[in-house]
Structures are given as C-alpha cells and as structure tokens.
C-alpha cells in the first residue's frame, strides 16, 4: 500500500476516535483481514478495510479478501465495512450488501 493509503487509514482512525469516541486498533502493514478494528461501548464492533485508490473502491479488495473480512467479522460478532476514501473525495462507507457478488 502507498503512503497515501496508510495516511487514509490513520486519518479515518483519528476521525473515529476524536469525532465519535471509538477505540481503534490499526493493523499496520495489512497483517490482518481488516485495516482497522473499531470498538465503542453500546455499538457493534467494526472490522474496517480502507481503500484510497482512484481505480474504485474494490480495486485491491477482491472476492477472497472480501470473504475473509466477512468471515472474521462474523466470527467476532462484528460488522464488516469497506471505507473508500479517494484523494479528492470524502470517505464513503460501503456495507457488505453493496459489495460485488452480495445480495
């Protein structure tokens, strides 16, 4: 991942912490199935994949990566999310029901 992508992960984590009071772990270097794990008392834990590509939200987030994220979130009783935040745009939260191949 580019430095820009890493920066987007950090920026999203900071926003969740400062603006919404989430406790956020970052899985640096894509060592896990999610870039961020966000927890907040009284709310469902979120497993979050962050993409910053201009090629679109699913570039680099193929079917096997999506399946792995969904499986891990389900095992943990968490929600899976994709956040696409391109260079000149705003972050877009995309739930699994809007991912390719999902109904």
C-alpha positions as CSV (number, residue, x, y, z in Angstrom):
1,X,0.0,0.0,0.0
2,X,1.1,3.5,-0.7
3,X,1.9,6.1,2.0
4,X,-1.3,7.8,0.9
5,X,-3.3,4.7,1.7
6,X,-1.6,4.4,5.1
7,X,-2.3,8.1,5.8
8,X,-6.0,7.5,5.0
9,X,-6.1,4.6,7.5
10,X,-4.6,6.9,10.2
11,X,-7.0,9.8,9.2
12,X,-10.0,7.6,9.5
13,X,-8.9,6.1,12.8
14,X,-8.3,9.7,14.1
15,X,-11.8,10.8,13.0
16,X,-13.4,7.8,14.6
17,X,-11.5,8.4,17.9
18,X,-11.9,12.2,18.1
19,X,-15.3,12.8,16.5
20,X,-17.2,9.7,17.6
21,X,-15.4,8.3,20.6
22,X,-14.4,4.9,19.1
23,X,-11.4,2.9,20.4
24,X,-9.5,2.0,17.3
25,X,-6.8,-0.5,16.6
26,X,-4.8,-0.3,13.3
27,X,-3.4,-3.4,11.7
28,X,-0.3,-1.8,10.1
29,X,1.1,-3.4,7.0
30,X,-2.1,-5.2,6.2
31,X,-1.1,-8.0,8.6
32,X,-4.8,-8.9,9.3
33,X,-8.0,-9.1,7.4
34,X,-9.0,-5.6,8.4
35,X,-7.0,-2.3,8.4
36,X,-8.9,-1.0,11.4
37,X,-10.9,-2.5,14.3
38,X,-13.1,0.0,16.0
39,X,-15.0,-0.6,19.2
40,X,-17.4,1.6,21.1
41,X,-19.5,0.8,24.2
42,X,-23.1,0.0,23.2
43,X,-22.3,-0.3,19.5
44,X,-21.2,-3.2,17.3
45,X,-17.5,-3.6,16.7
46,X,-16.4,-2.8,13.2
47,X,-13.8,-4.5,11.1
48,X,-12.9,-1.9,8.5
49,X,-11.0,-2.2,5.2
50,X,-9.8,1.2,3.9
51,X,-9.2,1.9,0.2
52,X,-7.9,5.1,-1.2
53,X,-7.5,4.2,-4.9
54,X,-8.7,6.3,-7.7
55,X,-9.5,3.0,-9.6
56,X,-12.5,2.5,-7.4
57,X,-13.5,1.0,-4.0
58,X,-13.0,-2.6,-5.0
59,X,-9.6,-2.3,-6.7
60,X,-7.3,-4.3,-4.5
61,X,-10.2,-5.7,-2.5
62,X,-11.1,-8.8,-4.4
63,X,-13.6,-11.6,-3.7
64,X,-11.2,-13.6,-1.4
65,X,-10.3,-10.5,0.6
66,X,-14.0,-9.6,1.0
67,X,-14.8,-13.2,2.0
68,X,-12.0,-13.2,4.6
69,X,-13.2,-9.9,6.1
70,X,-16.8,-11.1,6.3
71,X,-15.8,-14.4,7.9
72,X,-13.6,-12.7,10.5
73,X,-16.2,-10.2,11.4
74,X,-18.9,-12.9,11.7
75,X,-16.6,-15.0,13.9
76,X,-16.1,-12.0,16.2
77,X,-19.7,-10.8,16.2
78,X,-18.6,-7.6,14.4
79,X,-19.7,-5.7,11.4
80,X,-17.6,-5.7,8.2
81,X,-17.2,-2.4,6.4
82,X,-15.3,-1.0,3.4
83,X,-14.4,2.7,3.5
84,X,-13.4,4.1,0.2
85,X,-11.7,7.5,0.5
86,X,-10.1,8.6,-2.7
87,X,-7.6,11.5,-2.9
88,X,-10.1,14.2,-3.8
89,X,-13.2,12.8,-2.2
90,X,-14.9,12.2,1.0
91,X,-14.9,8.8,2.8
92,X,-17.7,6.6,1.7
93,X,-18.8,3.8,4.0
94,X,-19.9,0.7,2.0
95,X,-21.7,-2.1,3.8
96,X,-21.3,-5.7,2.6
97,X,-24.8,-5.6,1.0
98,X,-23.3,-3.2,-1.6
99,X,-20.2,-5.3,-2.4
100,X,-20.0,-7.1,-5.7
101,X,-21.4,-10.6,-5.5
102,X,-23.5,-9.9,-2.4
103,X,-27.3,-9.7,-2.2
